[in-house]
Amino acid sequence: MREAQPVARALRLAFVLERRQFDRWRTGKVKGLPRDEACQVLERMFPGRTAQELLSPGVTVGGPPPQGAGGTTFVLEDEVNRRSLLGLIGAAAASPTAVEFMRDTRRRMDAALEGAAISEATLERWEETARDYARAYQALPPQDLLADLLADFAEVGRLLEERQPIRHRRRLCRVAAQLAALAGIFASALGEHREARGFFHTGRLAASESGDQQLEGTLAVRSAIVSLYYGTPATAYAEASRARRGLGTVIGPASTRALVVEARALARMGRVVEALPLLRQAEDMFGHLTPEDREDVALGYTERQFLFHLGNAWTHLRRPEEAYPAQQRALASYAPGEYLDPALIRIDRATCLAQSGEPEEAYRVAGDALLGLPAEHRTGMVMRYSQDFRMTAGHTKMPAGRQFAELLRS
């Protein structure tokens, strides 16, 4: 029995009774009692019960609770779990088994306290959880964040399967949409663009049920960004334009971001005349965003994000005199421990240098950007960005070009 191991350790016993052995004793297939060490473990796990009583045929684990001395009711599985937990926590607080048991216990208590409806406190906790993931995005590896987020996403799904008041369900749907958006962002950073689009679609379903039109628009724009990085500029432009039309005349972070995506896509297609007015319109619209919109790193549009994207648009428009100031201001807004966007901004700067006839310096800047990343942050998006830069920079036979190619292979 795995549950007996912590108890055996507490008794300083090397022998542990296995579950199949236990089943043979209690079903009467084997007569007599097991060796003394196993009896000690069982009797410690179930105080007041002798090993003979516990191993008598007919005692069913998880079945009808037998009555102990003094009218005490014993439920074998609950008692095993309780004592196993104590042993596991005593042995190692970080044990996965202990953590899982604690989580299940907490969830049962949550359900008992909340009854049929989720509590206000739990809703607020989930809303803060989404913001925590967004704040961690630049500093922690996307694969680690995605693993944790998926566990929380599943738990929110479990809550949505239960009956909730309409107002609570809408808030839960909004949380689900936020988590789906972040899952899509993390998946995109890892290069899993198909899964990213799938999460953005799921998020749009949840956002629609929550009644949050801006959030639904944000998810549509995020899907367009995936096409910008992993698909074609024409597809990205069409998706962003459709998302902006769906948002109507409302000025908000989603419509502002959609304008920038349209401009970036047009710039990549060389349609300069069409891109320029969209960039100017986006700058004006960004100036009208509320402070809350500019501070929301998850679903708003922060100034440093806007400057990064603006610099990227000017880069592809081959306007380094416009790109450099935006890139410099953006980089100044990131802390030393934030990795993803600063690396992409520096690669944009390298692209500008290559366009200006400085390929050797361009390769040096791009190489430094990659080498400055911890290995776990050199994910699909960074590598895709780097490959695009190499195609733009050319001069692949020069020493700096060969060194950069070797860096990409490593």
N, C-alpha and C positions, 0 to 999 in steps of 0.2 A: 504494500500500500504506500503510494507516494506520500499520502497525508501523514504517515507514521514517521517519516524520516526526521523531521525537526524534533519530534519527541524523543526519538532514539538518540539523537545528538545531545539533547539536554540531559539524558540519563547516562551519557558517555558509553553508549552501547554500539558496537559495530554491526550487530545482526539486526536486520530489518525484515519484518513480515511482509511478503508481497501480497498483492490483492488476490491473485489466483489461489495462493495458499489459504488465505482467509476464507475465500468462497468454498473451498473444499472442506474446511472444518465446519462452517456453519450449515452446510447442506447435508452433513452427516456422512460424506464420502470417506472421511478419515476419522477413526475413533481416537479418543484420548485428547491430550492437549499438546500444543506446540512446545518448543523448548522454552526455558524459563525467561530468556531475554525478550522473546516476543510477547509473553504474558505480561511482563512488566510494562512494556510499551502500551498494550491495550488497556491495562488497568489505570495507567496514568492518563490516557486519553479520555477515559470514561470513569471518573471517580465514583465510588459507591457500587461499582459493578465488578464482579470477578471475571476472570478470563473464561471460566467455565460457562457463566451466564451468557457472556457475549458471543461465545462460539457454539452455543446450543443450536441445533437444527431448528429452523423456523424463524430465526431472527433475520428480518429482511432489512437491508440497508435502504433507507429512504422510504420504507413501508410504514405500517401503523406503529406509532411510538409506543414502546413497552414502558410499563410503570416501574420506576425504581423505588428504593427504600424511602419511606416517609412521603409517598405520594408524588415524588419528583418524576417528571416526564422527561425521557431521554429520546432525542431524535438523532440517530447516528450520524447522518451526513452533516447536519448543522454543527454537531459537536466536533466532528472531525475537522470541518472547515475552520471553526473558531480556534481550535488548538493548533491546527496547522498554521494559521495566520500568525498566531503568537510566536510560534517557533521560527517562521520565516522572517518575521520582522526582527526577532532577536538575532537571527543569524546574519541577515543582510537586508537592510531597509529598502534597498533598490531592487530586490528580487522581482522579476517580472510576474511571478505567480502571486506574490504579495500585493503588488500594485494592481493587478487585475482583480483580485478579491476585494481590495479596498474600493476600487472604482465601482464594482457591482454593488457593494454595500451602500456606497454613497447614493447611487442611482435609485436603489430601492427606498432609501430614506427620502430622497427628493420626491419620488412618486407618492409616498405616504403623506408627505407634508403638503404637496400641491393638489392632491385629489385628482379631479378630472381636468384641471386646467393648470397650465404652467404659471409660475409666479412672476410678479413684476421683477423681483430680484434676479431670477434666472434669465429673463429676457434681457435685462441690462448687462448681465455677465456675458451673454452670447454676443450682444452688440459690441461690447468692448473687445471680445476675442477677435473679431474680424479686424478691428483697428490695430490690435497688437501684431497680427500677421503682416499687415501692410507696413507697419513701422519697421519690422525686422527684415523686410525684403532685400534691402541694399546690403545688409551686413552678413546675413546667414545664407549658407548654400541653399539654392532653391529645392534641391532634392530632399534636404532635411525638413524644410518648411512644408513641402507638399505631403510628406509622410504624416506629419502631425496634423496638418489641416484636414486630410482625408478622414482621419479618425473623428475629428470634430464634426465634419460634414455629415458623416454617417449618424452621429448622435442627434444632430438637428433633424435629419430625416426621420429618425425614430420618434422624435417629439411631434413632427408633423403628421405622423400616422395616427396619433392619438387625437381625441376630440378636444378642440380648443375653442374658446370664444373667438368670434370673428376678428376682433381687434388684436388679439394675441396671435392668431394665425397669420395675419398680415405682417406683423412685426417679425415673426419667425420666417416667413417667406422672404422678407427683405434680408434677413441674416443669411438665409440659404443662398440668395442671389449674390450677396457680397462674397461669401465663401467660394461660390462657384466662379465668380470673377477672379478671385485671387488664385484659385486652383488653375484656372486657365492661364493666368499670367506666369505662374511658376512652371507650368508644363511648357509654355512657349519658350521660357528662358532655357529649359532643358533641351529644346529642339523637338519636343513632341507636339508638333503643330496640329495634327489631327485631333488628339485628345484635347488640346487647348480649345479648338473650335467647338468640340462637343460640350465642354464645360460652359463656354459662353452661351451656347444654345440652352442648356439646362438653366443657367442663370437667368436668361431672358424669360423662360417660363415662370420661374419663381418671382421675378420682378414684376411681371404682368399681373400675377395674382396679388402681389402686395400693393398694386396701384401706383408704384413709383415709376413714372414715365422717364425721368432723367436717368434712373438706374438702368432701366431697360435700354435706353439709348446708349449709355456708357458701355454696356455689354456688346451692343451691335458695333460700336466703334472699335472696341477691343478686338473683335473678330476681324475687322478691316486691317488693324495693325498686324495681325498674324499674316494676312495676305501680303502686306507691305514687305515683311521680312522673309517669308517663306514661299510666297506665291508670285503674282505679277502685279506691277503697279496699276495696271488697268483694272484688275479685280479689286484692289484696295480702294481705288478712286470710286468705283461704282458702289461698293459697300458703304463707304463713308458718306457719299452723297445721299444714298438712300436713308441712312441713319439720320442724317441732318434734316432731311425732309420730314421724317417721322416725328422729329422733335418740334417742328413748327417754328414759331418766332421766339420761343422762350430762350433767353440768354442764360446759359449755365455751363458747367464744366464739360458736359458731354457734347454740346453743340460747338463749343470752342475747340475741343480736341478733334472733332470731326472735320472742322475747317482746316486744321493743321495737317491732318492725315491726307485730305484732298490735295493740299498744296504740295506736300512731300511726294505724293504719288505723281502729280503732274510734273514736278521737278525731275523725277527719275525718268519720266518719258520725254523730257526735253521740251515740254510745253510751257515755256517761260512766261509768255504773255498772259496765259490763263492763271498761272500759279501766283504771280505777284499780287494781284488784287485780293486773292484769298488770304495771303499772308498778312496784308495790311488790315483786312477785315478781322482776322483772328487776333491781331495785336489790340485792336480797338475793343473787341469783345472781351478779351482777357482783362482789360482795364476795368470792366464793369462787373467782374466776378466779386462775390462777397468774400470777406475775410475767411469765413467758414469754408467756402469752396476752395480757397487757396491753401488752407491748412490741412485739408482732408487728403492724406497720402494714399488712401485706398481708392476712393471713388470721386474725389475732387480733381483739381488740376493745380498742382503747386507751381510756384514761380520757377523753381529749378527744373521741373519737368518741362514746362513751357519753353524755357530758354534752351534746353537740350534739343527739343524737337525743332525749335526755330533755327538753331544753328545747323541741324541736320538738313533742313530745307534749303538754307543758304548754301550749304556745302554742295548739294546736288544741283543747285542753280549756278554753280561755279562763281560764287560771289564771296571770296574769302574775306574781303574787307567788311562784309556784313556778318560772316560766320564767326570770325575770331572773337569779337566782343561778346557775342552771345555765349560762345563756348567758355570763355574766361569767366564770365559772371556765373554760369552754371556750375563750373568746377569749384568755385569759391564757396558754394553752398553745401558741399558734401564734406562729411567728417572723414578723417583718415581711415576709419574702419568700414566705410561704405564702398562697395566695389563695382557693382554691375554698371550703373549708368556712367560713372566716371571713366571706366574703361572704354565704353562705346563713344563717349565724347572725345576722348583722346584719339581714337581711331578715326573719327570724323576730322579731327585736326590734321592727322596724317594724310588723309585724303586731300584736304585743301593744299597741303605742301606738295603733294604729287602733282596736283593740277597746276600749281605755280611753277613747275619745272625744278623741283627739289626732291627727286626720288630717294636719294641716299638719306637725307634727313627724315623724309616721310617714313621710310622703313625703320629708322632708328626709333622714332616716336611710337609707331605702331608696335614694334617689338618691346619697348619699355612698358607699354600699356598691358601687353599680355604677360610679361614677366612679373609685373607688379600685382598680378592676380594670384591668390592661393589656388592650388590645383583644382580644388573642388568647385571653384567659381568659373573655371574655363569650360563652360557648358555650351550647349548647341547654339544659342543665340550669339554669344561672343565669337565662336568659331565661324559662324556664318558671316557675321560682320567682317571678320578678319579676311575671309576668303574674298568677299566683295571688294574690300580695300585692295587686295593684291591684284585683282583683275583690273581695277582702275589705275593703280600705280604703274603697272607694266614693269619694264626693265628687269625682268625676272632673272636674266643671266648675270647681272652685276652682282658682286659679292654680297651686298646688303640684301638683295632680292633672294639670293640662294639661302642666306642665313635665315631670313624670315620664313621661307618655305620649310626649312628644316625645323624651325620652331613650331610651325603648325603641325608637322608630322609627329613631333614628340609630345 
